[in-house]
């Protein structure tokens, strides 16, 4: 994480013909990615503390923004975060933190 963005540091290409397009160095608003949501959930931020992350999303991740506190609580309880078509159309992602 860098500021209010998740930054892709490495990439492994799958051996399948269908792939998710990503590139090293790409920055994506934290709240619009499953990994970013997992990080925020683990930090147990309150809405006031997370305002910069939410403002940086600029309409991305709107489902998450509308229920920020509930989503962070769910991440803490379940141990993982999900994102459905908020970062890339027709794509879903899940992420968990290994601390």
Residue frames as a rotation matrix with the C-alpha (Angstrom) as fourth column:
UNK 1
0.589 0.808 0.000 0.00
0.808 -0.589 0.000 0.00
0.000 0.000 -1.000 0.00
UNK 2
-0.667 -0.742 0.067 1.25
0.744 -0.667 0.023 3.46
0.028 0.066 0.997 -0.86
UNK 3
-0.925 0.377 0.046 -0.78
-0.380 -0.921 -0.084 6.39
0.011 -0.096 0.995 0.42
UNK 4
-0.123 0.966 0.229 -4.38
-0.664 0.091 -0.742 5.74
-0.737 -0.243 0.630 -0.58
UNK 5
0.436 0.215 -0.874 -3.50
-0.868 0.356 -0.346 3.23
0.237 0.909 0.342 -3.30
UNK 6
0.586 -0.345 0.734 -2.57
0.028 0.913 0.406 -0.41
-0.810 -0.218 0.545 -3.62
UNK 7
0.270 -0.590 -0.761 0.52
-0.943 -0.323 -0.084 -0.76
-0.196 0.740 -0.643 -5.83
UNK 8
0.998 0.039 0.054 1.23
-0.023 0.961 -0.275 -3.94
-0.063 0.273 0.960 -7.79
UNK 9
0.364 -0.929 0.059 4.83
-0.755 -0.258 0.603 -4.90
-0.545 -0.264 -0.796 -7.01
UNK 10
-0.789 -0.584 0.191 5.03
-0.390 0.716 0.579 -8.23
-0.475 0.382 -0.793 -8.82
UNK 11
0.290 0.877 -0.384 3.04
-0.908 0.126 -0.399 -10.26
-0.301 0.464 0.833 -11.29
UNK 12
-0.709 -0.400 0.581 2.85
-0.204 0.905 0.374 -13.95
-0.675 0.147 -0.723 -12.13
UNK 13
-0.339 0.571 -0.748 1.24
-0.934 -0.108 0.340 -14.90
0.113 0.814 0.570 -15.43
UNK 14
0.162 0.459 0.874 -1.13
-0.504 0.800 -0.327 -17.87
-0.849 -0.387 0.360 -15.28
UNK 15
-0.849 -0.484 0.209 -0.81
-0.123 0.567 0.814 -20.77
-0.513 0.666 -0.541 -17.68
UNK 16
-0.101 0.909 0.403 -4.44
0.713 0.349 -0.608 -20.35
-0.694 0.226 -0.684 -18.75
UNK 17
-0.501 -0.069 0.863 -5.67
0.806 -0.401 0.436 -18.49
0.315 0.914 0.256 -21.83
UNK 18
0.523 0.711 0.470 -7.98
0.397 -0.691 0.604 -16.23
0.754 -0.129 -0.644 -19.76
UNK 19
-0.389 -0.772 -0.502 -6.07
0.879 -0.148 -0.454 -13.66
0.276 -0.618 0.736 -17.72
UNK 20
0.754 0.468 -0.461 -6.63
0.599 -0.778 0.190 -10.57
-0.270 -0.419 -0.867 -15.64
UNK 21
0.283 -0.654 0.702 -4.77
0.557 -0.483 -0.675 -7.63
0.781 0.582 0.228 -17.11
UNK 22
0.948 -0.119 -0.296 -2.50
0.188 -0.542 0.819 -5.98
-0.258 -0.832 -0.491 -14.58
UNK 23
0.462 -0.852 0.248 0.94
0.321 -0.101 -0.942 -4.43
0.827 0.514 0.227 -14.61
UNK 24
0.023 -0.578 -0.816 3.71
1.000 0.018 0.016 -3.85
0.005 -0.816 0.578 -12.12
UNK 25
-0.908 -0.408 -0.095 3.54
0.417 -0.904 -0.098 -0.29
-0.046 -0.129 0.991 -10.80
UNK 26
-0.332 0.867 0.372 -0.19
0.234 -0.306 0.923 0.11
0.914 0.394 -0.102 -11.39
UNK 27
-0.996 0.086 -0.015 -1.96
-0.014 -0.334 -0.942 2.06
-0.086 -0.939 0.334 -8.62
UNK 28
-0.315 0.946 -0.076 -5.57
0.299 0.175 0.938 1.38
0.901 0.273 -0.338 -7.71
UNK 29
-0.119 0.315 0.942 -7.65
-0.776 -0.622 0.109 3.03
0.620 -0.717 0.318 -4.94
UNK 30
-0.913 -0.340 0.227 -7.41
-0.400 0.629 -0.667 0.92
0.084 -0.699 -0.710 -1.77
UNK 31
-0.402 0.823 0.401 -11.19
-0.484 0.181 -0.856 0.60
-0.777 -0.538 0.325 -1.31
UNK 32
0.440 0.612 -0.657 -11.78
-0.881 0.153 -0.448 -0.75
-0.174 0.776 0.606 -4.83
UNK 33
-0.155 -0.537 -0.829 -9.56
-0.578 0.730 -0.365 -3.84
0.802 0.422 -0.423 -4.37
UNK 34
0.774 0.407 -0.486 -9.99
0.072 0.705 0.705 -6.94
0.629 -0.581 0.517 -2.26
UNK 35
-0.036 -0.868 -0.495 -6.43
0.838 0.244 -0.489 -6.63
0.545 -0.433 0.718 -0.95
UNK 36
-0.687 -0.190 0.701 -6.95
-0.060 -0.947 -0.316 -3.00
0.724 -0.259 0.639 0.02
UNK 37
0.310 0.890 0.333 -10.16
-0.585 -0.098 0.805 -3.91
0.749 -0.444 0.491 1.83
UNK 38
0.608 -0.172 -0.775 -8.37
0.520 0.824 0.225 -6.71
0.599 -0.540 0.591 3.69
UNK 39
-0.513 -0.859 -0.004 -5.70
0.625 -0.370 -0.687 -4.23
0.589 -0.355 0.726 4.82
UNK 40
-0.515 0.373 0.772 -8.25
-0.467 -0.877 0.113 -1.63
0.719 -0.302 0.626 5.95
UNK 41
0.587 0.779 -0.222 -10.32
-0.276 0.450 0.849 -4.27
0.761 -0.437 0.479 7.73
UNK 42
0.269 -0.588 -0.763 -7.26
0.773 0.605 -0.193 -5.51
0.575 -0.537 0.617 9.62
UNK 43
-0.737 -0.590 0.330 -6.46
0.335 -0.742 -0.580 -1.95
0.587 -0.317 0.745 10.71
UNK 44
-0.123 0.803 -0.583 -9.94
0.992 0.115 -0.052 -1.54
0.026 -0.585 -0.811 12.21
UNK 45
-0.961 -0.241 0.137 -10.23
0.253 -0.965 0.074 2.05
0.114 0.105 0.988 11.00
UNK 46
-0.124 0.920 -0.371 -13.26
0.567 -0.241 -0.788 4.14
-0.814 -0.308 -0.492 11.85
UNK 47
0.517 0.450 0.728 -15.01
0.854 -0.218 -0.472 6.08
-0.054 0.866 -0.497 9.10
UNK 48
0.957 -0.168 -0.236 -13.35
-0.140 -0.981 0.132 9.36
-0.254 -0.093 -0.963 10.13
UNK 49
0.122 -0.982 0.142 -9.88
-0.283 0.103 0.954 7.76
-0.951 -0.157 -0.265 9.92
UNK 50
-0.286 -0.199 0.937 -10.61
0.645 0.683 0.342 6.23
-0.709 0.702 -0.067 6.54
UNK 51
0.605 0.648 -0.463 -11.97
0.134 -0.656 -0.742 9.37
-0.785 0.387 -0.484 4.86
UNK 52
-0.047 -0.696 -0.716 -8.80
-0.761 -0.440 0.477 9.86
-0.647 0.567 -0.509 2.73
UNK 53
-0.858 -0.244 0.452 -9.10
0.026 0.858 0.513 6.31
-0.513 0.452 -0.730 1.37
UNK 54
-0.038 0.947 0.318 -12.78
0.738 0.241 -0.630 6.78
-0.674 0.210 -0.709 0.62
UNK 55
0.548 0.216 -0.808 -12.29
-0.190 -0.908 -0.372 10.21
-0.815 0.358 -0.457 -0.99
UNK 56
-0.426 -0.823 -0.374 -9.47
-0.630 -0.026 0.776 8.88
-0.649 0.567 -0.508 -3.20
UNK 57
-0.509 0.269 0.818 -11.78
0.438 0.898 -0.023 6.22
-0.741 0.347 -0.575 -4.63
UNK 58
-0.668 0.243 -0.703 -13.76
-0.562 -0.785 0.262 8.84
-0.488 0.570 0.661 -6.58
UNK 59
0.215 0.935 -0.281 -16.88
-0.963 0.154 -0.223 6.73
-0.166 0.318 0.933 -7.13
UNK 60
-0.175 -0.277 -0.945 -14.99
-0.417 0.890 -0.184 3.43
0.892 0.362 -0.271 -7.41
UNK 61
-0.790 -0.146 -0.596 -15.90
0.369 0.663 -0.651 0.88
0.490 -0.734 -0.470 -4.80
UNK 62
-0.495 0.630 0.599 -19.23
-0.600 -0.746 0.290 2.59
0.629 -0.216 0.747 -4.14
UNK 63
0.473 0.681 -0.559 -20.77
-0.051 0.655 0.754 -0.52
0.879 -0.328 0.345 -2.59
UNK 64
-0.062 -0.618 -0.784 -17.93
0.865 0.359 -0.351 -0.62
0.498 -0.700 0.512 -0.09
UNK 65
-0.862 -0.287 0.419 -18.02
0.118 -0.915 -0.385 3.11
0.494 -0.283 0.822 0.60
UNK 66
-0.097 0.932 0.350 -21.74
-0.522 -0.347 0.779 3.01
0.847 -0.107 0.520 1.39
UNK 67
0.900 0.427 -0.083 -21.20
-0.177 0.533 0.827 0.35
0.398 -0.730 0.556 4.07
UNK 68
0.108 -0.993 0.048 -17.60
-0.466 -0.093 -0.880 0.96
0.878 0.073 -0.473 5.17
UNK 69
-0.280 -0.225 0.933 -17.95
-0.960 0.065 -0.272 0.11
0.000 -0.972 -0.235 8.87
UNK 70
0.642 0.606 0.469 -20.00
-0.584 0.784 -0.213 -3.02
-0.497 -0.137 0.857 8.17
UNK 71
0.838 -0.366 -0.405 -17.55
-0.191 0.499 -0.845 -4.21
0.511 0.786 0.348 5.51
UNK 72
-0.162 -0.949 0.269 -14.52
-0.664 -0.097 -0.741 -3.74
0.730 -0.298 -0.615 7.78
UNK 73
-0.060 0.226 0.972 -16.25
-0.920 0.366 -0.142 -5.66
-0.388 -0.903 0.186 10.56
UNK 74
0.901 0.433 0.031 -17.09
-0.371 0.806 -0.461 -8.49
-0.225 0.404 0.887 8.14
UNK 75
0.446 -0.829 -0.339 -13.46
-0.356 0.183 -0.916 -8.63
0.821 0.529 -0.213 7.00
UNK 76
-0.390 -0.612 0.688 -12.28
-0.868 -0.004 -0.496 -8.95
0.306 -0.791 -0.530 10.61
UNK 77
0.209 0.571 0.794 -14.85
-0.779 0.588 -0.218 -11.66
-0.592 -0.573 0.567 11.40
UNK 78
0.960 0.264 0.090 -14.35
-0.148 0.757 -0.636 -13.75
-0.236 0.598 0.766 8.25
UNK 79
0.244 -0.960 0.138 -10.64
0.142 0.176 0.974 -13.10
-0.959 -0.218 0.179 7.76
UNK 80
-0.603 -0.431 0.671 -10.91
0.725 0.057 0.687 -12.14
-0.334 0.901 0.278 4.09
UNK 81
-0.226 0.494 -0.839 -12.25
-0.274 -0.859 -0.433 -9.41
-0.935 0.132 0.329 1.81
UNK 82
-0.168 0.228 0.959 -14.07
0.860 0.510 0.029 -9.56
-0.482 0.830 -0.281 -1.51
UNK 83
-0.436 0.089 -0.895 -14.55
-0.396 -0.912 0.102 -7.21
-0.808 0.399 0.434 -4.43
UNK 84
-0.145 0.491 0.859 -17.12
0.724 0.644 -0.246 -7.84
-0.674 0.587 -0.449 -7.15
UNK 85
0.120 0.151 0.981 -16.73
0.968 -0.239 -0.081 -5.90
0.222 0.959 -0.175 -10.41
UNK 86
0.901 0.195 -0.387 -15.62
0.313 -0.911 0.269 -2.70
-0.300 -0.363 -0.882 -8.68
UNK 87
0.066 -0.948 -0.311 -12.00
-0.171 -0.318 0.932 -2.79
-0.983 -0.008 -0.183 -9.83
UNK 88
-0.900 -0.294 -0.321 -12.47
-0.375 0.147 0.916 -4.55
-0.222 0.944 -0.242 -13.20
UNK 89
0.057 0.970 -0.237 -15.74
-0.991 0.027 -0.130 -5.28
-0.120 0.242 0.963 -15.05
UNK 90
0.676 0.396 -0.621 -16.81
-0.528 0.849 -0.033 -8.94
0.514 0.350 0.783 -14.99
UNK 91
-0.234 -0.818 -0.525 -14.13
0.054 0.529 -0.847 -9.84
0.971 -0.227 -0.079 -12.43
UNK 92
0.891 0.398 0.219 -14.28
-0.224 -0.036 0.974 -10.86
0.395 -0.917 0.057 -8.78
UNK 93
-0.164 -0.976 -0.143 -11.43
-0.137 0.166 -0.977 -11.02
0.977 -0.140 -0.161 -6.31
UNK 94
0.942 0.312 -0.120 -10.83
0.079 0.142 0.987 -12.18
0.325 -0.939 0.110 -2.77
UNK 95
-0.027 -0.982 0.189 -7.90
-0.143 -0.184 -0.973 -11.48
0.989 -0.053 -0.135 -0.46
UNK 96
0.931 0.202 -0.305 -6.70
0.274 0.169 0.947 -12.31
0.242 -0.965 0.103 3.01
UNK 97
0.390 -0.818 0.422 -3.81
-0.746 -0.549 -0.376 -11.04
0.539 -0.169 -0.825 5.09
UNK 98
0.651 -0.338 -0.680 -1.25
0.517 0.853 0.071 -13.42
0.556 -0.398 0.730 6.44
UNK 99
0.616 -0.369 0.696 0.26
-0.557 -0.829 0.054 -11.65
0.557 -0.421 -0.716 9.43
